[in-house]
Amino acid sequence: MKKMTIFLTIAFACIVVVPTAFAQNWQPAGDQWIEKWWALDLVMNTGGFGPSAERDYLADGTNGDITNVNASTRYGAGQTGRRAVHLPPENGGVLAWGVVSIDIESQNNMSTSRGINDLNNITWHGIILVLSPDDRTTTMYPAHDDHAEIWLNGEKVYNNPDWTGGAQVASQPTEIELIKGENFLHFKCGEGGGGDYVNLRFDESDDDLKIAPTLDGQFLDVLTPVEPRGKVTTTWADLKRK
């Protein structure tokens, strides 16, 4: 009986220490369009997709702590939970990050994700975590109106100034490299007039990928633990709360 008690105690301990990142209700991947994003409030009055493509609003509003590039890294994604983006009032003022759901069938899902039917001269910033079971070469399918730029793991992998022709039309499927474990993707889209949409999916064969934000709206909480210098192991969500 004593041995059985010890065994059950150890077994229970093994269960409770499993990282929360591996017990989540992940978004489906494969050929499923991604509906939930860790997104910034819309940047307003940008002057159109041409001028907005030349600006790094994240760097401008955080003194360079968050940038277009490092928002697609573990460090930058974590920083979004600690810092707002401070822009001039005409661009929206103080912009914050949060989980946003988009209507994947809407031609105006950037603006409708914020409760408005149609907006002009705006810029979208959205981040997802892609958890891969292995290193792989695959294809992503971006749809957007207008100019889209995408960074993956600190590298720009997509730059297309033209709208793609429909909310679920990808005019330039793009080959990308995923690493085993966490991959961070930052999707920036600048819109000038007319439709305003963003969408992204992966190959049908990628149905084993796990996407966050999760279906129940978790993002920072599913990032793996970090070890700040001189501090005990913590999580990005802990850093946000501090």
Backbone bond lengths (Angstrom), bond angles and torsions (degrees), N, CA, C in turn:
res aa  C-N    CA-C-N  psi(-1)  N-CA   C-N-CA  omega(-1)  CA-C   N-CA-C  phi
1 M - - - 1.472 - - 1.527 110.62 -
2 K 1.335 116.30 -39.53 1.458 119.58 179.94 1.519 110.72 -63.53
3 K 1.374 116.50 -42.63 1.458 120.24 178.97 1.528 110.60 -62.89
4 M 1.336 116.37 -40.47 1.457 120.50 179.55 1.532 110.24 -63.55
5 T 1.322 117.44 -40.32 1.468 121.16 178.83 1.517 111.12 -62.94
6 I 1.340 115.70 -43.53 1.468 119.70 178.54 1.516 110.80 -62.67
7 F 1.351 116.23 -43.13 1.463 120.74 -179.70 1.523 111.03 -61.48
8 L 1.335 116.98 -45.92 1.458 120.39 -179.36 1.521 111.14 -64.93
9 T 1.343 117.01 -37.03 1.467 120.52 178.55 1.521 110.88 -63.23
10 I 1.341 116.45 -44.81 1.463 120.77 179.37 1.518 110.30 -65.36
11 A 1.334 116.51 -43.03 1.472 120.12 -179.48 1.514 110.80 -61.43
12 F 1.338 116.43 -42.92 1.461 119.88 179.46 1.526 110.81 -64.17
13 A 1.331 116.77 -40.58 1.466 120.76 179.52 1.509 110.66 -62.33
14 C 1.336 116.83 -38.73 1.463 120.27 178.95 1.516 111.03 -64.04
15 I 1.307 115.72 -35.80 1.465 119.46 -179.53 1.510 110.78 -69.43
16 V 1.312 118.59 -45.46 1.451 120.13 -172.38 1.521 113.41 -74.88
17 V 1.346 118.24 -16.75 1.450 118.23 -179.75 1.523 112.69 -94.81
18 V 1.330 117.71 2.63 1.459 119.47 175.63 1.515 108.83 -60.85
19 P 1.344 118.65 129.33 1.470 120.42 -177.86 1.514 111.51 -56.12
20 T 1.332 116.66 140.24 1.455 120.19 -179.48 1.510 112.23 -62.53
21 A 1.339 118.08 -22.67 1.455 121.14 -178.44 1.513 111.74 -62.62
22 F 1.342 118.15 -19.80 1.449 120.36 -176.43 1.526 112.34 -104.24
23 A 1.309 117.51 14.37 1.457 121.13 178.78 1.518 109.70 -132.31
24 Q 1.331 115.77 42.44 1.452 120.94 -173.95 1.527 111.68 -109.95
25 N 1.301 114.54 161.44 1.457 122.18 176.01 1.525 108.51 -92.00
26 W 1.325 115.38 77.14 1.456 121.87 -172.26 1.529 112.26 -65.79
27 Q 1.321 115.67 152.70 1.463 119.39 170.06 1.525 109.10 -69.05
28 P 1.339 116.90 144.69 1.464 119.12 176.31 1.516 111.03 -69.89
29 A 1.317 116.11 151.19 1.461 121.30 179.27 1.530 108.68 -115.09
30 G 1.324 117.21 -134.48 1.457 119.64 -175.99 1.516 110.30 62.25
31 D 1.325 116.06 -133.07 1.472 120.06 -177.84 1.531 112.14 -91.60
32 Q 1.328 117.55 21.37 1.455 122.01 177.95 1.531 109.78 -90.04
33 W 1.338 116.56 125.96 1.461 119.81 176.73 1.523 109.52 -66.80
34 I 1.317 116.45 137.89 1.468 122.00 -173.26 1.527 109.70 -81.35
35 E 1.327 116.12 124.27 1.467 121.23 -173.63 1.523 113.84 -98.56
36 K 1.321 117.73 -30.68 1.473 120.02 -176.86 1.528 109.94 -108.17
37 W 1.330 114.58 134.47 1.460 121.78 -178.96 1.525 109.77 -133.83
38 W 1.327 115.80 151.79 1.456 122.01 168.11 1.523 104.59 -89.41
39 A 1.323 117.00 100.25 1.463 121.22 -166.39 1.523 112.27 -121.89
40 L 1.317 113.85 151.55 1.462 121.96 175.91 1.525 109.03 -87.64
41 D 1.340 116.59 147.95 1.460 118.98 169.05 1.528 108.69 -49.89
42 L 1.320 116.97 147.08 1.457 120.54 -176.76 1.523 112.05 -63.40
43 V 1.325 115.55 136.72 1.466 120.87 170.60 1.529 107.18 -79.50
44 M 1.305 117.23 129.24 1.467 122.32 -172.67 1.530 111.36 -106.20
45 N 1.341 114.34 160.63 1.476 122.04 172.69 1.523 112.09 49.93
46 T 1.313 115.32 54.37 1.467 120.66 -174.35 1.522 113.08 -84.53
47 G 1.335 117.69 -12.72 1.449 120.13 -176.21 1.510 113.29 85.67
48 G 1.328 117.45 8.65 1.460 121.51 178.55 1.511 112.04 108.87
49 F 1.345 114.81 171.12 1.462 118.87 -174.43 1.523 112.88 -72.52
50 G 1.343 117.63 -23.25 1.459 119.92 177.74 1.514 112.31 -66.18
51 P 1.342 117.40 -58.76 1.469 119.35 177.88 1.531 113.62 -60.92
52 S 1.332 117.25 -36.75 1.461 118.92 -177.01 1.527 111.79 -68.38
53 A 1.333 117.08 -29.00 1.461 119.77 179.35 1.517 111.88 -67.18
54 E 1.326 116.65 -24.48 1.462 121.03 -178.48 1.524 112.70 -85.02
55 R 1.328 117.61 -7.41 1.455 120.58 -175.82 1.525 111.85 -110.75
56 D 1.306 114.67 141.43 1.457 121.08 171.67 1.531 106.35 -102.53
57 Y 1.332 115.93 90.41 1.463 120.63 -177.20 1.520 111.53 -63.63
58 L 1.335 116.77 -32.77 1.460 119.45 -178.94 1.524 110.44 -64.84
59 A 1.333 116.19 -44.85 1.463 120.19 178.15 1.523 110.99 -66.22
60 D 1.340 116.36 -42.08 1.465 119.94 -179.97 1.523 111.29 -58.98
61 G 1.329 116.29 -38.71 1.459 120.42 -172.88 1.512 115.54 -92.65
62 T 1.345 117.63 -0.13 1.471 120.31 179.91 1.522 112.12 -132.34
63 N 1.318 116.81 16.41 1.469 120.95 -176.98 1.522 112.04 55.91
64 G 1.332 115.23 34.33 1.455 120.66 175.22 1.512 115.32 84.62
65 D 1.342 118.82 -0.35 1.463 120.12 179.59 1.524 111.89 -67.95
66 I 1.329 116.17 -36.46 1.461 121.42 174.11 1.524 106.21 -118.67
67 T 1.325 116.98 135.79 1.458 121.67 179.58 1.520 109.59 -133.44
68 N 1.327 115.43 169.85 1.463 118.82 174.82 1.523 111.35 -55.54
69 V 1.326 115.50 -38.76 1.464 120.02 -176.93 1.521 111.32 -74.40
70 N 1.344 117.69 -53.70 1.463 117.54 -173.06 1.525 113.58 -76.95
71 A 1.336 117.88 -8.82 1.470 119.38 170.94 1.519 110.77 -64.86
72 S 1.331 116.67 -16.25 1.467 120.95 177.41 1.522 111.00 -100.22
73 T 1.324 116.37 25.98 1.464 121.53 175.75 1.528 108.98 -128.48
74 R 1.296 115.16 166.45 1.457 120.43 -179.70 1.527 110.99 -62.04
75 Y 1.325 116.22 -40.86 1.457 120.06 179.84 1.527 110.97 -63.84
76 G 1.321 116.80 -53.49 1.466 120.26 -176.32 1.509 112.57 -63.56
77 A 1.339 116.63 -41.60 1.461 119.57 178.56 1.521 110.74 -61.14
78 G 1.332 116.47 -39.50 1.461 119.41 177.29 1.514 112.70 -66.00
79 Q 1.332 116.48 -37.15 1.454 120.61 179.31 1.529 112.54 -63.21
80 T 1.323 117.50 -27.84 1.466 119.61 -179.77 1.526 111.80 -62.80
81 G 1.319 117.21 -22.74 1.455 120.12 176.76 1.507 113.60 -81.12
82 R 1.330 116.70 -8.39 1.461 120.87 -176.43 1.524 113.09 -111.44
83 R 1.347 116.64 -18.38 1.461 118.99 -172.13 1.512 111.59 -134.21
84 A 1.315 116.59 134.75 1.459 122.02 168.23 1.526 107.87 -81.19
85 V 1.326 115.81 167.59 1.461 121.92 177.08 1.527 107.24 -106.75
86 H 1.330 116.57 115.39 1.461 122.10 -174.27 1.526 109.70 -97.57
87 L 1.325 116.04 106.21 1.454 122.31 -179.59 1.531 109.88 -116.06
88 P 1.329 118.28 166.33 1.467 120.23 175.79 1.527 111.19 -57.73
89 P 1.331 117.40 153.25 1.473 120.53 -178.25 1.525 113.65 -53.71
90 E 1.326 117.00 -36.54 1.464 118.83 -178.41 1.534 112.42 -67.62
91 N 1.334 116.63 -20.51 1.469 120.55 176.49 1.523 112.72 -95.04
92 G 1.316 117.08 4.49 1.457 120.56 178.71 1.499 114.75 117.00
93 G 1.343 116.98 -11.18 1.461 119.63 178.67 1.517 112.10 74.48
94 V 1.325 116.96 -130.70 1.468 121.65 -178.20 1.531 108.78 -84.10
95 L 1.325 115.68 115.48 1.459 122.00 -177.63 1.524 109.56 -106.55
96 A 1.330 116.20 138.16 1.458 121.32 -177.31 1.528 110.61 -119.57
97 W 1.335 114.62 159.28 1.462 122.08 178.39 1.526 110.39 -96.92
98 G 1.320 116.46 148.96 1.454 121.52 176.35 1.515 110.21 -171.19
99 V 1.315 115.74 168.06 1.461 120.85 178.16 1.524 109.17 -75.54
100 V 1.326 116.24 128.24 1.456 123.23 -178.27 1.528 109.18 -126.48
101 S 1.312 116.55 138.54 1.463 121.77 173.64 1.523 109.09 -102.52
102 I 1.322 116.90 132.20 1.458 120.87 177.83 1.523 109.30 -109.26
103 D 1.325 115.60 151.27 1.457 122.06 173.79 1.525 106.97 -84.78
104 I 1.314 117.30 106.11 1.460 121.54 -172.53 1.524 113.04 -67.97
105 E 1.333 118.01 -10.86 1.452 121.05 178.62 1.526 112.54 -101.65
106 S 1.309 117.64 -5.75 1.458 121.24 -174.34 1.521 111.83 -86.61
107 Q 1.326 115.70 140.28 1.463 121.82 174.99 1.529 111.58 -80.03
108 N 1.327 116.96 -3.47 1.470 121.57 -179.99 1.524 110.95 -131.68
109 N 1.336 116.73 39.55 1.466 117.52 -171.68 1.514 114.53 -74.15
110 M 1.341 118.74 -16.09 1.464 118.33 173.54 1.523 110.20 -66.81
111 S 1.335 116.37 -46.04 1.461 119.16 -178.27 1.527 111.83 -78.52
112 T 1.344 118.21 -38.32 1.470 118.93 -179.49 1.531 111.55 -68.26
113 S 1.343 117.69 -24.13 1.463 119.25 176.31 1.516 111.32 -64.44
114 R 1.341 116.53 -17.19 1.457 122.15 177.88 1.528 111.74 -109.50
115 G 1.343 116.62 15.26 1.456 120.44 174.35 1.512 114.89 81.85
116 I 1.333 117.39 15.93 1.464 121.97 179.78 1.520 108.04 -121.93
117 N 1.326 117.63 141.25 1.460 120.80 -173.60 1.517 113.34 -72.55
118 D 1.324 118.01 -40.33 1.465 119.99 -175.64 1.523 109.40 -157.20
119 L 1.325 115.79 132.63 1.463 121.26 178.54 1.524 109.30 -134.32
120 N 1.309 116.20 152.37 1.453 121.40 175.14 1.530 109.72 -117.40
121 N 1.330 115.54 157.53 1.468 122.08 175.69 1.525 112.36 55.25
122 I 1.330 114.71 57.03 1.464 121.57 179.33 1.531 109.47 -126.89
123 T 1.325 114.93 161.56 1.465 120.19 174.91 1.526 109.27 -133.14
124 W 1.322 114.26 133.95 1.465 124.00 -179.22 1.527 109.13 -102.61
125 H 1.336 116.40 140.98 1.466 122.31 169.77 1.525 107.55 -129.96
126 G 1.311 117.38 121.12 1.457 121.38 178.77 1.523 110.92 -134.36
127 I 1.332 116.12 143.76 1.467 122.31 -179.56 1.527 108.72 -125.56
128 I 1.325 115.68 141.73 1.462 121.13 169.80 1.525 108.99 -131.46
129 L 1.313 115.39 153.70 1.457 123.43 169.36 1.524 107.76 -100.73
130 V 1.318 116.55 127.93 1.464 121.73 176.89 1.526 107.13 -113.92
131 L 1.321 116.79 112.51 1.458 121.61 -179.30 1.531 107.96 -96.34
132 S 1.327 116.10 116.41 1.460 121.27 -176.09 1.525 110.40 -110.68
133 P 1.337 117.93 139.06 1.466 120.15 178.93 1.525 113.37 -76.51
134 D 1.355 117.30 -8.00 1.461 120.03 -177.53 1.526 110.07 -160.15
135 D 1.336 115.55 170.15 1.459 120.90 168.87 1.519 107.35 -73.57
136 R 1.328 116.74 135.50 1.468 118.02 179.60 1.519 111.36 -157.25
137 T 1.324 114.08 155.11 1.455 122.56 168.45 1.517 107.25 -100.56
138 T 1.320 116.76 127.37 1.451 120.05 -179.50 1.526 108.94 -144.55
139 T 1.317 116.49 -171.20 1.460 121.40 -177.88 1.520 109.61 -127.34
140 M 1.330 115.75 135.55 1.456 120.33 172.09 1.528 108.60 -106.71
141 Y 1.333 115.15 152.94 1.460 122.05 -176.40 1.532 108.49 -124.54
142 P 1.342 117.57 94.31 1.469 120.24 179.14 1.529 111.24 -88.91
143 A 1.323 116.16 137.67 1.468 122.93 170.06 1.522 106.87 -121.02
144 H 1.343 116.84 139.82 1.469 118.10 -173.93 1.517 111.51 -166.53
145 D 1.335 114.34 157.57 1.463 124.06 175.91 1.538 105.97 -149.78
146 D 1.388 121.31 104.76 1.459 123.70 10.59 1.548 110.83 -109.28
147 H 1.350 115.49 -93.42 1.463 123.14 -170.62 1.523 111.33 -72.10
148 A 1.334 116.21 121.85 1.466 121.04 -179.81 1.516 111.08 -116.58
149 E 1.330 114.52 139.81 1.459 122.81 171.71 1.528 107.18 -129.56
150 I 1.322 115.73 138.05 1.462 120.54 -178.79 1.519 108.95 -131.64
151 W 1.346 114.50 131.87 1.456 121.83 175.23 1.523 108.58 -114.87
152 L 1.322 116.18 140.51 1.463 122.04 179.15 1.521 108.40 -132.21
153 N 1.327 115.20 121.30 1.472 120.78 178.18 1.525 112.42 51.16
154 G 1.337 115.41 42.15 1.457 120.58 174.09 1.514 115.49 85.77
155 E 1.329 118.66 7.82 1.458 121.64 179.36 1.526 110.17 -129.75
156 K 1.340 115.51 139.35 1.465 118.57 175.77 1.528 108.53 -74.56
157 V 1.344 116.11 125.12 1.456 120.47 -177.29 1.525 112.37 -117.56
158 Y 1.357 116.54 -3.35 1.468 118.99 -176.90 1.511 108.71 -155.50
159 N 1.343 116.06 136.46 1.460 121.51 178.18 1.523 107.69 -153.34
160 N 1.322 116.49 103.46 1.460 121.22 -174.86 1.524 109.03 -135.59
161 P 1.346 117.75 111.95 1.462 120.68 -177.09 1.527 114.07 -80.50
162 D 1.329 117.91 -2.87 1.461 121.39 -174.62 1.524 111.72 -107.23
163 W 1.340 116.15 141.06 1.456 119.64 174.59 1.519 108.90 -65.46
164 T 1.325 116.06 152.38 1.466 119.90 -169.31 1.520 114.33 -91.24
165 G 1.349 118.05 -9.15 1.452 119.50 175.55 1.512 115.78 103.36
166 G 1.326 118.46 -1.46 1.462 121.22 178.23 1.504 110.77 170.56
167 A 1.333 116.25 155.34 1.463 121.41 -173.96 1.525 112.62 -62.11
168 Q 1.339 117.07 -24.40 1.458 120.04 178.48 1.528 110.74 -126.14
169 V 1.331 114.49 35.15 1.459 121.81 176.51 1.526 108.34 -114.88
170 A 1.322 116.66 120.30 1.463 121.80 177.36 1.524 107.91 -106.57
171 S 1.324 115.98 108.95 1.461 119.84 -176.20 1.521 112.81 -81.25
172 Q 1.336 117.08 -19.35 1.464 120.69 -178.56 1.527 110.45 -135.61
173 P 1.346 117.95 73.37 1.471 118.38 172.36 1.520 109.49 -54.05
174 T 1.333 116.51 136.63 1.458 120.78 -169.60 1.522 111.46 -128.97
175 E 1.315 115.88 129.45 1.459 121.42 178.64 1.525 109.67 -74.98
176 I 1.314 116.11 135.48 1.461 121.81 -179.82 1.529 109.84 -135.80
177 E 1.323 114.85 163.86 1.463 121.65 177.13 1.523 109.14 -112.91
178 L 1.327 116.19 121.26 1.461 121.21 173.72 1.522 109.23 -102.02
179 I 1.323 116.14 144.98 1.451 120.85 175.92 1.525 109.26 -101.90
180 K 1.317 116.42 158.59 1.455 120.20 176.82 1.519 109.50 -64.90
181 G 1.327 116.21 129.96 1.463 120.59 -178.62 1.506 111.42 100.06
182 E 1.334 116.71 -141.14 1.459 121.89 -172.73 1.527 112.40 -81.03
183 N 1.330 115.08 130.79 1.456 123.22 171.49 1.526 107.28 -125.45
184 F 1.326 116.91 134.69 1.457 120.88 -179.07 1.527 109.45 -114.02
185 L 1.315 115.46 130.76 1.462 121.81 -177.33 1.524 109.10 -123.74
186 H 1.329 115.92 128.33 1.467 123.03 177.88 1.515 108.51 -113.72
187 F 1.329 116.46 122.80 1.465 124.48 -177.12 1.530 107.45 -113.30
188 K 1.337 116.19 113.84 1.460 121.86 176.54 1.523 108.41 -111.30
189 C 1.326 116.91 133.19 1.457 120.49 179.08 1.520 110.08 -138.07
190 G 1.332 116.58 125.19 1.452 122.43 177.10 1.521 110.72 -105.61
191 E 1.329 116.16 133.83 1.469 121.90 -175.62 1.517 109.73 -120.61
192 G 1.340 116.22 142.38 1.455 120.66 -179.59 1.516 113.55 -106.55
193 G 1.319 118.20 -48.72 1.463 122.34 -179.39 1.512 110.30 -166.67
194 G 1.325 116.20 159.59 1.466 119.94 -177.31 1.515 110.74 81.37
195 G 1.345 115.59 -137.17 1.454 120.48 -178.19 1.520 112.05 -66.44
196 D 1.330 116.26 156.20 1.468 121.96 174.88 1.519 108.08 -145.30
197 Y 1.318 115.97 98.00 1.467 118.97 -178.40 1.525 111.00 -139.80
198 V 1.321 113.92 154.05 1.467 123.38 170.73 1.526 107.90 -134.84
199 N 1.307 115.99 144.63 1.457 122.25 175.24 1.522 108.69 -156.37
200 L 1.319 115.83 154.04 1.464 120.17 178.41 1.520 109.28 -154.84
201 R 1.323 115.07 140.58 1.456 121.07 171.16 1.523 108.40 -146.75
202 F 1.333 114.98 172.35 1.456 120.89 178.48 1.529 109.60 -116.85
203 D 1.339 117.20 -172.74 1.459 121.44 179.60 1.528 111.15 -66.51
204 E 1.312 115.19 153.49 1.461 120.57 177.27 1.519 111.16 -56.96
205 S 1.332 117.02 -33.76 1.466 121.54 -178.43 1.530 112.92 -72.69
206 D 1.328 117.00 -8.36 1.464 121.16 -177.45 1.524 112.84 -90.46
207 D 1.327 117.77 30.48 1.459 119.63 -177.09 1.527 112.57 -74.04
208 D 1.342 116.77 -3.09 1.463 119.66 175.96 1.527 112.17 -94.16
209 L 1.327 117.25 -1.03 1.464 119.60 174.71 1.525 109.71 -74.49
210 K 1.330 116.48 152.15 1.456 122.07 177.26 1.518 108.40 -119.42
211 I 1.333 116.10 131.13 1.453 122.06 -172.77 1.527 110.51 -115.81
212 A 1.331 115.70 134.06 1.463 121.99 170.77 1.524 108.54 -125.07
213 P 1.348 117.64 146.00 1.455 127.99 15.37 1.537 112.77 -59.58
214 T 1.321 114.58 146.54 1.450 120.78 179.63 1.529 110.29 -76.35
215 L 1.313 115.51 171.14 1.463 120.17 -179.39 1.520 111.97 -61.61
216 D 1.343 116.49 -26.65 1.472 119.39 178.03 1.519 112.24 -97.14
217 G 1.355 116.66 16.64 1.456 120.15 169.35 1.506 116.31 83.15
218 Q 1.332 118.74 27.72 1.458 121.58 177.57 1.532 109.92 -99.16
219 F 1.318 116.29 136.20 1.467 119.98 174.48 1.524 110.94 -133.80
220 L 1.325 117.53 -70.28 1.458 119.47 -179.55 1.525 111.81 -57.71
221 D 1.322 117.30 -34.84 1.461 120.88 -176.21 1.523 113.84 -68.24
222 V 1.349 117.85 -17.56 1.460 118.74 -178.25 1.515 112.45 -98.95
223 L 1.336 118.11 -3.27 1.455 119.63 175.03 1.523 108.51 -69.44
224 T 1.330 116.74 142.29 1.456 119.96 -176.67 1.520 110.98 -65.94
225 P 1.345 117.77 157.88 1.465 120.90 -176.22 1.517 112.51 -57.18
226 V 1.323 115.16 150.65 1.459 121.98 176.26 1.521 108.28 -119.15
227 E 1.304 116.42 161.00 1.456 121.42 179.86 1.516 109.24 -125.57
228 P 1.340 117.84 84.77 1.459 120.28 177.45 1.528 110.59 -57.39
229 R 1.314 116.18 146.65 1.452 120.85 -178.23 1.530 110.68 -58.94
230 G 1.338 115.29 123.23 1.455 119.87 176.29 1.521 113.72 79.68
231 K 1.354 117.70 8.54 1.459 119.96 -179.20 1.521 109.70 -127.24
232 V 1.324 115.83 164.43 1.452 120.10 177.97 1.521 109.30 -73.81
233 T 1.325 115.01 161.71 1.451 120.31 178.50 1.521 110.29 -57.80
234 T 1.319 116.48 136.03 1.450 121.02 -179.90 1.520 108.52 -144.41
235 T 1.314 118.09 -172.91 1.462 121.73 178.63 1.507 108.83 -121.63
236 W 1.351 116.14 164.89 1.459 119.56 177.80 1.525 110.30 -61.53
237 A 1.326 116.11 -33.73 1.463 118.63 178.68 1.528 110.84 -66.60
238 D 1.353 116.86 -36.18 1.456 120.07 175.58 1.525 110.28 -62.24
239 L 1.323 116.73 -42.51 1.454 120.57 179.25 1.519 110.72 -61.36
240 K 1.327 116.26 -39.79 1.449 120.13 178.43 1.520 110.71 -60.61
241 R 1.340 115.85 -45.22 1.465 119.55 -178.70 1.522 111.76 -65.48
242 K 1.367 116.66 -32.07 1.461 119.66 179.62 1.527 111.77 -75.88
